[in-house]
Amino acid sequence: MGEKEFLKLYMKERGLKNLEEAKEKVNIFWKTVKESLEKGEKVKFKDWGNFEMKDVRPRRIIELKTKRDMTIPGSRKMKFSSGKGLIKSINNKIEEGKIDG
């Protein structure tokens, strides 16, 4: 599902007037998650899952074309871990045949 399809579904489910209003509400959600993660906080949604920042260690690689040793610097990435409630809900829908698994 692409962004536009998601926004149309969100608009319908929430009874919103237009796509711009739906997009604004979704953007506010993501902005809030982003700001919390930037402060070093873990964002937890009971039964849905958690967003958190993880450190990625630097890695040594060999560039195949030049056979040169290189180091890829460490970085930080956002990680989402799905909660038990979300997993159970999706698995139930798959078992009922409502979505493909």
VEXGU-698128 format. One record per residue: residue number from 1; residue in one letter; x, y, z of N, C-alpha, C in turn. Coordinates in steps of 0.1 Angstrom, whole numbers. Layout:
<sites>
+-----+------+-------+-------+-------+-------+-------+-------+-------+-------+-------+
! seq ! type !    nx !    ny !    nz !   cax !   cay !   caz !    cx !    cy !    cz !
+-----+------+-------+-------+-------+-------+-------+-------+-------+-------+-------+
! NUM !    A !     X !     Y !     Z !     X !     Y !     Z !     X !     Y !     Z !
...
+-----+------+-------+-------+-------+-------+-------+-------+-------+-------+-------+
</sites>
This chain:
<sites>
+-----+------+-------+-------+-------+-------+-------+-------+-------+-------+-------+
! seq ! type !    nx !    ny !    nz !   cax !   cay !   caz !    cx !    cy !    cz !
+-----+------+-------+-------+-------+-------+-------+-------+-------+-------+-------+
!   1 !    M !     8 !   -12 !     0 !     0 !     0 !     0 !     9 !    12 !     0 !
!   2 !    G !     6 !    21 !    -9 !    14 !    34 !   -10 !     8 !    44 !     0 !
!   3 !    E !    15 !    55 !     0 !    11 !    66 !     9 !    -3 !    71 !     6 !
!   4 !    K !    -6 !    74 !    -7 !   -19 !    79 !   -11 !   -30 !    70 !    -7 !
!   5 !    E !   -28 !    57 !   -10 !   -38 !    47 !    -6 !   -40 !    47 !     9 !
!   6 !    F !   -29 !    47 !    16 !   -31 !    47 !    31 !   -38 !    59 !    36 !
!   7 !    L !   -35 !    71 !    30 !   -42 !    83 !    34 !   -57 !    83 !    31 !
!   8 !    K !   -61 !    77 !    19 !   -75 !    75 !    16 !   -82 !    67 !    26 !
!   9 !    L !   -76 !    55 !    30 !   -81 !    46 !    39 !   -83 !    53 !    53 !
!  10 !    Y !   -72 !    60 !    57 !   -72 !    67 !    70 !   -83 !    78 !    70 !
!  11 !    M !   -85 !    85 !    59 !   -95 !    96 !    58 !  -109 !    89 !    60 !
!  12 !    K !  -111 !    78 !    53 !  -124 !    71 !    53 !  -127 !    66 !    68 !
!  13 !    E !  -117 !    60 !    74 !  -119 !    54 !    87 !  -121 !    65 !    98 !
!  14 !    R !  -115 !    76 !    96 !  -116 !    87 !   106 !  -127 !    97 !   103 !
!  15 !    G !  -133 !    96 !    91 !  -144 !   105 !    87 !  -139 !   119 !    85 !
!  16 !    L !  -127 !   120 !    79 !  -121 !   133 !    76 !  -126 !   138 !    63 !
!  17 !    K !  -125 !   151 !    61 !  -130 !   158 !    49 !  -122 !   156 !    37 !
!  18 !    N !  -109 !   156 !    38 !  -101 !   155 !    26 !   -87 !   149 !    29 !
!  19 !    L !   -79 !   146 !    18 !   -66 !   140 !    19 !   -56 !   149 !    27 !
!  20 !    E !   -58 !   162 !    25 !   -48 !   171 !    32 !   -49 !   170 !    47 !
!  21 !    E !   -62 !   169 !    51 !   -64 !   168 !    66 !   -58 !   155 !    71 !
!  22 !    A !   -60 !   144 !    63 !   -55 !   131 !    67 !   -40 !   131 !    68 !
!  23 !    K !   -34 !   137 !    57 !   -19 !   138 !    56 !   -14 !   146 !    68 !
!  24 !    E !   -20 !   157 !    72 !   -16 !   166 !    83 !   -16 !   158 !    96 !
!  25 !    K !   -26 !   150 !    98 !   -27 !   142 !   111 !   -16 !   131 !   111 !
!  26 !    V !   -14 !   125 !   100 !    -4 !   114 !    99 !    10 !   121 !   101 !
!  27 !    N !    12 !   132 !    95 !    25 !   139 !    96 !    28 !   144 !   111 !
!  28 !    I !    17 !   148 !   118 !    19 !   152 !   132 !    23 !   140 !   140 !
!  29 !    F !    17 !   128 !   137 !    21 !   116 !   144 !    36 !   113 !   142 !
!  30 !    W !    40 !   113 !   130 !    54 !   109 !   127 !    64 !   120 !   132 !
!  31 !    K !    60 !   132 !   132 !    68 !   143 !   137 !    70 !   141 !   152 !
!  32 !    T !    60 !   137 !   159 !    60 !   135 !   173 !    69 !   123 !   177 !
!  33 !    V !    68 !   112 !   169 !    76 !   101 !   171 !    91 !   104 !   169 !
!  34 !    K !    93 !   112 !   158 !   107 !   116 !   154 !   113 !   124 !   165 !
!  35 !    E !   106 !   134 !   170 !   111 !   143 !   181 !   114 !   135 !   193 !
!  36 !    S !   106 !   126 !   197 !   109 !   117 !   209 !   121 !   109 !   207 !
!  37 !    L !   123 !   103 !   195 !   135 !    95 !   193 !   147 !   103 !   193 !
!  38 !    E !   146 !   116 !   187 !   158 !   125 !   187 !   162 !   128 !   201 !
!  39 !    K !   153 !   128 !   211 !   156 !   131 !   225 !   162 !   119 !   232 !
!  40 !    G !   162 !   107 !   225 !   167 !    95 !   231 !   157 !    87 !   238 !
!  41 !    E !   144 !    90 !   236 !   133 !    83 !   242 !   129 !    71 !   234 !
!  42 !    K !   124 !    61 !   240 !   118 !    50 !   233 !   103 !    52 !   233 !
!  43 !    V !    97 !    50 !   221 !    83 !    53 !   220 !    75 !    40 !   220 !
!  44 !    K !    67 !    38 !   230 !    60 !    25 !   232 !    45 !    26 !   230 !
!  45 !    F !    39 !    17 !   222 !    25 !    16 !   220 !    20 !     3 !   225 !
!  46 !    K !    13 !     2 !   236 !     9 !   -10 !   242 !     2 !   -19 !   232 !
!  47 !    D !     6 !   -31 !   231 !     1 !   -42 !   222 !     4 !   -39 !   207 !
!  48 !    W !     9 !   -27 !   204 !    12 !   -24 !   190 !    27 !   -26 !   187 !
!  49 !    G !    36 !   -20 !   195 !    50 !   -21 !   193 !    58 !   -10 !   198 !
!  50 !    N !    71 !   -10 !   196 !    80 !     1 !   201 !    89 !     6 !   189 !
!  51 !    F !    91 !    19 !   190 !   101 !    25 !   181 !   113 !    29 !   190 !
!  52 !    E !   125 !    27 !   186 !   137 !    31 !   193 !   149 !    33 !   183 !
!  53 !    M !   158 !    40 !   188 !   171 !    42 !   180 !   181 !    32 !   184 !
!  54 !    K !   188 !    26 !   175 !   198 !    16 !   177 !   211 !    21 !   171 !
!  55 !    D !   222 !    18 !   178 !   235 !    21 !   173 !   240 !    10 !   164 !
!  56 !    V !   245 !    13 !   152 !   251 !     3 !   143 !   266 !     5 !   143 !
!  57 !    R !   273 !    -6 !   146 !   288 !    -5 !   148 !   294 !    -3 !   134 !
!  58 !    P !   306 !     3 !   134 !   314 !     5 !   122 !   318 !    -9 !   117 !
!  59 !    R !   319 !   -11 !   103 !   322 !   -24 !    98 !   334 !   -23 !    88 !
!  60 !    R !   342 !   -33 !    88 !   353 !   -33 !    78 !   348 !   -42 !    66 !
!  61 !    I !   351 !   -37 !    54 !   347 !   -44 !    42 !   359 !   -44 !    32 !
!  62 !    I !   358 !   -52 !    22 !   368 !   -51 !    11 !   360 !   -48 !    -1 !
!  63 !    E !   364 !   -36 !    -7 !   357 !   -32 !   -19 !   361 !   -41 !   -31 !
!  64 !    L !   351 !   -47 !   -37 !   354 !   -58 !   -47 !   362 !   -53 !   -59 !
!  65 !    K !   359 !   -41 !   -64 !   365 !   -37 !   -76 !   380 !   -34 !   -74 !
!  66 !    T !   383 !   -27 !   -63 !   397 !   -23 !   -60 !   405 !   -32 !   -50 !
!  67 !    K !   398 !   -41 !   -44 !   403 !   -50 !   -34 !   409 !   -42 !   -22 !
!  68 !    R !   403 !   -30 !   -20 !   408 !   -21 !    -9 !   400 !   -23 !     3 !
!  69 !    D !   407 !   -24 !    15 !   401 !   -24 !    28 !   394 !   -11 !    31 !
!  70 !    M !   382 !   -11 !    35 !   375 !     1 !    39 !   367 !    -1 !    52 !
!  71 !    T !   365 !    10 !    58 !   357 !    10 !    71 !   344 !    18 !    68 !
!  72 !    I !   333 !    12 !    70 !   320 !    19 !    69 !   317 !    24 !    83 !
!  73 !    P !   315 !    37 !    85 !   314 !    43 !    98 !   301 !    38 !   105 !
!  74 !    G !   301 !    39 !   118 !   289 !    35 !   126 !   278 !    46 !   124 !
!  75 !    S !   266 !    42 !   127 !   255 !    52 !   125 !   244 !    48 !   135 !
!  76 !    R !   233 !    55 !   134 !   221 !    52 !   142 !   210 !    49 !   133 !
!  77 !    K !   201 !    40 !   136 !   190 !    37 !   128 !   177 !    35 !   137 !
!  78 !    M !   166 !    38 !   131 !   153 !    36 !   138 !   149 !    22 !   137 !
!  79 !    K !   145 !    16 !   148 !   140 !     2 !   148 !   126 !     1 !   153 !
!  80 !    F !   117 !    -7 !   147 !   104 !    -9 !   151 !   103 !   -24 !   155 !
!  81 !    S !    98 !   -27 !   167 !    96 !   -40 !   171 !    81 !   -42 !   173 !
!  82 !    S !    75 !   -51 !   166 !    60 !   -52 !   167 !    57 !   -59 !   180 !
!  83 !    G !    46 !   -55 !   186 !    41 !   -60 !   198 !    33 !   -73 !   196 !
!  84 !    K !    30 !   -80 !   207 !    23 !   -93 !   207 !     9 !   -91 !   201 !
!  85 !    G !     2 !   -80 !   206 !   -11 !   -77 !   201 !   -12 !   -75 !   186 !
!  86 !    L !    -3 !   -68 !   180 !    -3 !   -65 !   166 !    -1 !   -78 !   158 !
!  87 !    I !     9 !   -86 !   163 !    12 !   -99 !   156 !     0 !  -108 !   157 !
!  88 !    K !    -6 !  -109 !   169 !   -17 !  -118 !   171 !   -29 !  -114 !   162 !
!  89 !    S !   -31 !  -101 !   161 !   -42 !   -95 !   153 !   -40 !   -99 !   138 !
!  90 !    I !   -28 !   -97 !   133 !   -25 !  -100 !   119 !   -26 !  -115 !   116 !
!  91 !    N !   -21 !  -123 !   125 !   -21 !  -137 !   124 !   -36 !  -142 !   124 !
!  92 !    N !   -44 !  -136 !   132 !   -59 !  -140 !   132 !   -65 !  -137 !   119 !
!  93 !    K !   -62 !  -125 !   113 !   -68 !  -121 !   100 !   -63 !  -131 !    89 !
!  94 !    I !   -51 !  -135 !    90 !   -45 !  -145 !    80 !   -53 !  -158 !    81 !
!  95 !    E !   -54 !  -163 !    93 !   -62 !  -176 !    96 !   -76 !  -175 !    91 !
!  96 !    E !   -82 !  -163 !    93 !   -96 !  -161 !    88 !   -97 !  -160 !    73 !
!  97 !    G !   -86 !  -158 !    67 !   -86 !  -156 !    52 !   -89 !  -142 !    48 !
!  98 !    K !   -89 !  -133 !    57 !   -92 !  -119 !    54 !   -80 !  -112 !    47 !
!  99 !    I !   -68 !  -116 !    50 !   -56 !  -111 !    43 !   -47 !  -122 !    39 !
! 100 !    D !   -39 !  -120 !    29 !   -29 !  -130 !    24 !   -17 !  -131 !    34 !
! 101 !    G !   -12 !  -142 !    36 !    -1 !  -144 !    45 !    12 !  -148 !    39 !
+-----+------+-------+-------+-------+-------+-------+-------+-------+-------+-------+
</sites>
